[in-house]
Amino acid sequence: METSAADPLTGAVLDGRYRLDARIARGGMATVYSAFDLRLDRPVAVKVMHASLAEDEAFVERFRREARSAARLSHPNVVAIYDQGEDAGRVYLVMEHVTGTTLRALLREHGALSPQQALDVADGVLTALAAAHAAGLVHRDVKPENVLVTPDGSVKVADFGLARAIEASHYTVADGTLLGTVAYLAPEQVASGAADPRADLYALGVVLFEMLTGQVPYSGGTPLAVAYRHVNEDVPDPAGAPRAVANVVRAATRRDLDERYADAQAMLSAVRRARSALGSTDTAVVHLDEAPTLVTMLPPAPAATKQQKEPKQKRPRRGRRRGLVFTAIAVTLLLVAGVAGWRMASAEQYARAPRLLDLSLAAATKAAETAGLTVGTGAPEYSDTVAAGRVARQEPGPDTRLKRGAAIVLHVSRGVRMVAVPDVRGKTEAVARAQLRSAELSVTRVTRRYDETVAKDLVVETSPAPATQLRHGSSVALTVSDGPAPVTVPDVRLRALADAQRLLRDAGLKYTATTEFSDTVANGAVIDQTPAAARSVPRGTTVALRVSKGPETVRVPEVRGDTITRARETLTALGLKVVVQHVRNGHGEVVIDQDPQPGAVVRVGTKVTLVAF
């Protein structure tokens, strides 16, 4: 494992869900991290594409499509794809966390594997490829880095579809570097970029060569030099490998596509036959290029034995030469007859699997039986392209060479896989998007609206509604709340307090009230309000009211008998105004009368007239 001490993403959480714990490996296109799914509480592996790829829109779109296709491939020998997404410009893929090591690491440690070990690994890879090819997926980048071996010896293949996504980007050919690891590219990939399932078999043949010898068959000063050798040279036999194993390498790496194995199932059968033959050294038949060839084990019948009596005189040289010619002819005729007989017997013993895809089960069974084969039924499976009730996949695939009477397993389509729309009401938009992604649905659009019951920024509803069955990959529209709609503040000034309170309640507003004296507003009426009338405010806003207590009043005190000065001070302190009148020709300082009279209730500011003597 690589150190992650300087990796800036270590410890980051993608989409609020995937915590990147440690860097596992870094390649030319991505960095792989051991990670933890915080939502499902399980370890995962996360592959984060390099920023240069994430900026390529063609790559990102193709990557998403290929990841969705690969995620539908469920097989024990395939690293499962759980999720894919983009967070802050980081395009990532979430995969099954596999405990173990890569085949590349094993080869670095051991140099080469035994023939039995090499065939065991090839068996696991071919089992994965057979399932992928039957599902319409071509790996395009089979190499030791993409083969994982677990502690119990299980084999898993990773990165289905990634190479195809890269083809959509500007990384297909850059600075003379060909897509994929050039040491494993099939000739047709180099020449035209085309790749069908047989390209995967070629790459696996090269991987098998490397497992047996510890090195790839071709080397060169540049990637283009290696690619040139793939196109123009035959892969040599792996030195020191048993014949049966070498024949598998040779048949898988033919430069002519039509001379390779027809499909992964055919190569898997060859690998298993070679593995069975490893313990046997005394056999009359070997498989050369997967076409059985008779080995001459006949005694030299035309030659004389020791028990035969021969004349002691020497035969003429010409007679001996003629006898050798006749012997050679006889042996050749025997061989020709033997081969012809074998071919006739083989033709009767073997059949080609017909193409049964998209047929009804009854029609497919009839076609298989007509070809001399039997039919078994496998687990039904979903299909985006084959109607329910028809054959979605057959094992082995079309045109596979089988013994007569062998079984073809048919998987009947259940139709398009439907998924239920999850209930994300009351969730934030981010959480809703994540739950929809987990259900293999996407968000087509988001609209916002005011809602009286759902808090702001939470999902109000989905379209279609929760529990609706949709085709996987479909889109769902979200409606997100902007909270309650704003209201307009009514004008309650000069209204009686009870009336003002009713108007505010009806508008969805709250209120507080304080009182104060007013010379202009009647007692109990609203003097002023905050916020002001006609303002648009959120529902539930509190409006502050200032309510009139009417004009401020005082009771006129008794000031008769006081001096004018003292009387003035008393009245002025109560907010009353003072006017002094003297008795005619008088200049006295004692108040003898007042108006208003003592005890009268008057407004503050009222004028009080004092009469002095």
Buried (B, 14 or more C-beta within 10 A) or exposed (E): EEEBEEBEBBEBEBBEBBBBBBBBBBEEBBBBBBBBBEEEEEEBBBBBBBEEBBBBEEBBEBBBBBBBBBBBBEBEBBBBBBBBBBBEEBBBBBBBBBEBBBBBBBBEEEEBBEBEBBBBBBBBBBBBBBBBBBBBBBBBBBBBBBBBBEEEEEBBBBBBBBBBBBBBBEBBEEEEBBBBBBBBBBBBBBEEEEBBBBBBBBBBBBBBBBBBBBBBBBEEEEBBEBBBBBBEEEBBBBEEBBEBBBBBBBBBBBBEBEEBBBBBBBBBBBBBBBBEBBEEEEEEEEBBEBEBEBEEEEEEEEEEEEEEEEEEEEEEEEEEEEBEEEBEEEBEEBBEEBEEEBEEEEEEEEBBBBBBBBBBBEEBBBBBEEBBBEBEEBEBBBBBEBEEEBBBBBBBBBEBBBEEEBEBEBBBBBBBBEBEBBBBBEBBBEBBBBBBBBBBBBBEEEEBEBBEEBEEEBBBBBBBEEEBEBEBBBEBEBBBBBBBEBBEBBBBBBBBBEBBBBBBEEBBBEBEBEBEBBEEBEEBBBBBBEBEEEBEBEBEBEBEBBBBEBBEEBEBBEBBEBBBEEBBEBBEEBBBEBEBEBEEEEEEBEBBBBEBEEEBEBBBEBEBEBBBE
